[in-house]
Amino acid sequence: MKKSMKLTAGLALCLLTAAAFTGCGKGKSGGANGGTLGKARYTLDPETPAWKLDPEKNAKLTWYVNAEWWNTGWGEDVVTKKVKEDLKLDVVFLTGDDTKLNTFFAGGDIPDIITTFNASSPMAQKAPSWAYSLQDLADAYDPYFYKVASKETLDWFKLSDGKTYGYPDYSNTQKDYDSNMIYARTAFVIRQDVWTALGKPQMKTQKEFIDVLNQIKTKYPDLIPLGFNAFGGGTGSLADPLQDFLGVPLVNADGTYYDRNLDSDYLSWIKTFNQAYKNGCISDDTFTDDGNAFQEKLSIGKYACVLVDGTPQMSGFFTTFANSEPDAAYIAIDGPQSTVGNKPKLGQAGISGWMITYVSKKCKDPAKAIEVFTYLLSDYGQILCNYGIEGQTYTINADGKYELTPAMKELRVSDNDRFKKEIRIGEFIPFGHDRYKILSDDAFPDSIKQMQEWGKGKLYPHFILENTDPDAGTSEARASSAIFTNWATALVGLVRSKNDAQFNAIVDDYRNFLTDNDWDAIVKIRNEKIANNMQKLGMK
């Protein structure tokens, strides 16, 4: 589901323009004009969400989402119809790309609510010039916000003034990781029929791994023994996902940046993949297939084994194959393990989340805007967004689990596009959180449930590494981008190396490329950001 939505460096220039007008205007009671908060139109009660107190019945807000794929409907589906009814609110959604967002800032006509996808962008860092702090909004209009917002998330997003301006979706805290209420999204999977026929072999050590792939190549000539996520100009699932699988350290013992790409344990496994390639167990098409080609092969079970990242996003393809050949459905097994005894450190959504939502200082009704945040962050709002309305779209069974009604289950299977548009369960996500998925056995398809069970106890937060890339628009950012591109190319070359000499030469060339592209300066920046993360996390 994740689509990379990064704001351009040019946005920083637009924000200089934005700063010129966000302080203009005078406040008015119960509203805002140019950044001044007015008096609430109701009596505040810290024990009651403000949307239940607010007498306003005809509120209207514009909400910009920086993604052209966003569903702009409002009040036409089960979920947003209920939100509209409860909040007595009409929303006009606007969508676009970075260019359109820049235009808003340059012209000064900023929407009431803005959702973007990069919490470390220049726009986010300059939020005090154009957005209200959530603390100021909550204090003025809705103190109940503090009961539903995560303190850890608010603290993580605090800027230098000690205030928080945007709130993310899918922000997982340490408590979420410890609770077993979120699932791993990375797995090493194998066709069950193949695994059973071979005697359910282990594939943990490099020798076992190669031996099993060789057996598959001999006994199942129509299958590709090993596959992984499409490269598509990146690194597929052979960089961070494999490193996490092997438990490669996130940082050095002293908390400084660690180059995981050059970890000796990891490189020894890349050399094992190289041996698999030389044995004919990895297809050349793997390096040129796009996402659609990879997904098509999953859906027909073309791969015998797959190192897959993003199991929820791939669940539809796993389901298609499982429905066609139930006895052959993919299952997770332990797969590659560290040669030095490290335990897996599988990643998930971090504390930074994905989408991040702000209330602009041009907002016509900031009281109603913070009510939206509180409503959608509450258990009530989350149940609505994930399951709909009790008795209409779901029931609660004898085990206390939320269960979609038979009609909803049928609609989701028979006409998923209609289900998404008319029901919108699981689709209205600006404040979503994975922990609500565990409340239902219907939250994920059967095809990946065993994979999720396998992943329990293997998740490890990567908070310390979040947002540590150099700032956009800097020379270090450009160098870092060039290094990533170089590594993506090098990784393909390593897997396809003809011999050890060529393998080692590619590693050496990569090391030299680092030296030639301001690596020391990049590491210095990352160390500073890691130290800042550690401070926010209370680690020092």
Phi, psi and omega in degrees: 000330185295130174242129184290117182236086183254133181283144183282158179296333180299341180297332180300323179294320179296328181291333174298323175292317181301322182297336182287337184245347185291339179268002184278157174094168179243147181287162176219154185301128176077005181209198181210151176212097178084017170113358179261124179281137179262186179281143179295147180270011180212164179278125183291144177219110182300343182263000183228128177299140187298334181295339176275348182256336189290123179280349182297126184247356184228042181287150179214131180227148169262139184227113180265130175242123186280059181201120184289343180278352184296136177287115185272004179293150178213125178078007182253353179239170184301316186291302185287338174297320178289320177299315179300317181294314182292315184272352184052056190222134169257136178238132172253111179277138173240144179227165178171200179238190183302323181298316180294321179296319176301320181297320177302312183291320180295324182272347179083001182263072187274135177299165182294316180235139181231130175243124179236190187227022182211099184288348179253011180290163175304322179300315181294319181291336179260017183307324180302339181279343185222351183234155173281148171285145180293329177295317179296319179295316180295317180296323184279326192229337189202074181297344177296340178309322183294339180281336184252340178277148177280124178299320180298320179292315178301317180294322181298323184267005178298140175264186187297339179275003178083008182243160182247134186247333180234152178235134185266166164264163176049043176269105182265127178263176177302322179300320179295319178295321183285341189277347187062024179261359174237153188249151173294152180242003180244139179204152169259115187243155180219147175298130185296324180294321179293313182299316180294316182298330180273003178090024180052058185286157171281149175227035186279314182273164181295324178293313178301317182302309181294318181300315182292318178299321178295321177297318180297317181300322182285315188271341182228070185296341180276352181258154170270116186303322186219133176225169176204168184311148179301141179289305177054039181087356179245218185240014179056228176250019183264358178257254184307313181302316178292319178300319178295320179301322183272357180069031177301134182305147177278322179219169174291168181302331181269009177083012179264168185299137178239128180279096184295332181296333183255014176297133186293324178296314179298313181295329178293327176285327174297323176294327176294319175297323177298319178296320177299320178296313181296333178278359180082020182264355175233127182281144174299330179299335181304328185272350180243344179300138172273182182302321181296319180294318177299314181295322178298319180292325174298317186291341177251006178069031184292327177275139172281316178231148179216131166269106190243134174248133181091050182301322177298321180290334180265000189300325180298324181283322173299321181294317179303315180291317180298323179292326182279326181220080185304323183284350182252002185309145180291139174229155178274138170231174187298318177065199186306135176233155182303140176278351183243012173090009177289143176271153180303146176232066185292139181271163173212185174302136183268191182289340179282345178066212184229274175291147175226133191241137184235158170250119184282158177287355173267003184300130181291331185216079183295334176297313180294326180296314180289334174297323177299314179301309183298315181300310185285336178277342183287161175303320180301310181292323180292320176298318178300310184292330182269331187228348179090224187243130182300135181087337179258314180240343179211162171229168176250120186277183185296337179272003181080012180270144175282128185228125177298146178294158179306321180296320180291319178298318180295317180296319181298324181280316188278329182210074186297327178297318178293321178301314181295320184281316187269334180256310174072017175297130180076004184251336182267092199243010184302338177234024185294162177210138184296334187295341179281346180292331185288349180287349185222143172281353180265358186293328179230149179291156181302332187297339182242002184296321178295323178297320179292321177297318179302324185282352182298135180084357183252356179285146180212124183294139178252027185307321187298336182262357185289139175058038181256003175290155176301151182297141180303141177092349180272162178295326178293325178294319178295320178294320179298320178297318179296323180293318178300315179298319179296320180293321178301318178291318181297321183297318176298317179297322180296315181294329184261010182302144181280332182201175182297325181297316179292321178302309182295325179295322179294319177298316180297319179298322179294317178301317180294323179297321176302311181300321183282354185232050171057035183301319181298321179292322179294316180297321178300315179296316180296321177297320178296319181286325175297317179299320178294320177297317180299322178294316180295329181274359180073026182269351176197000000 
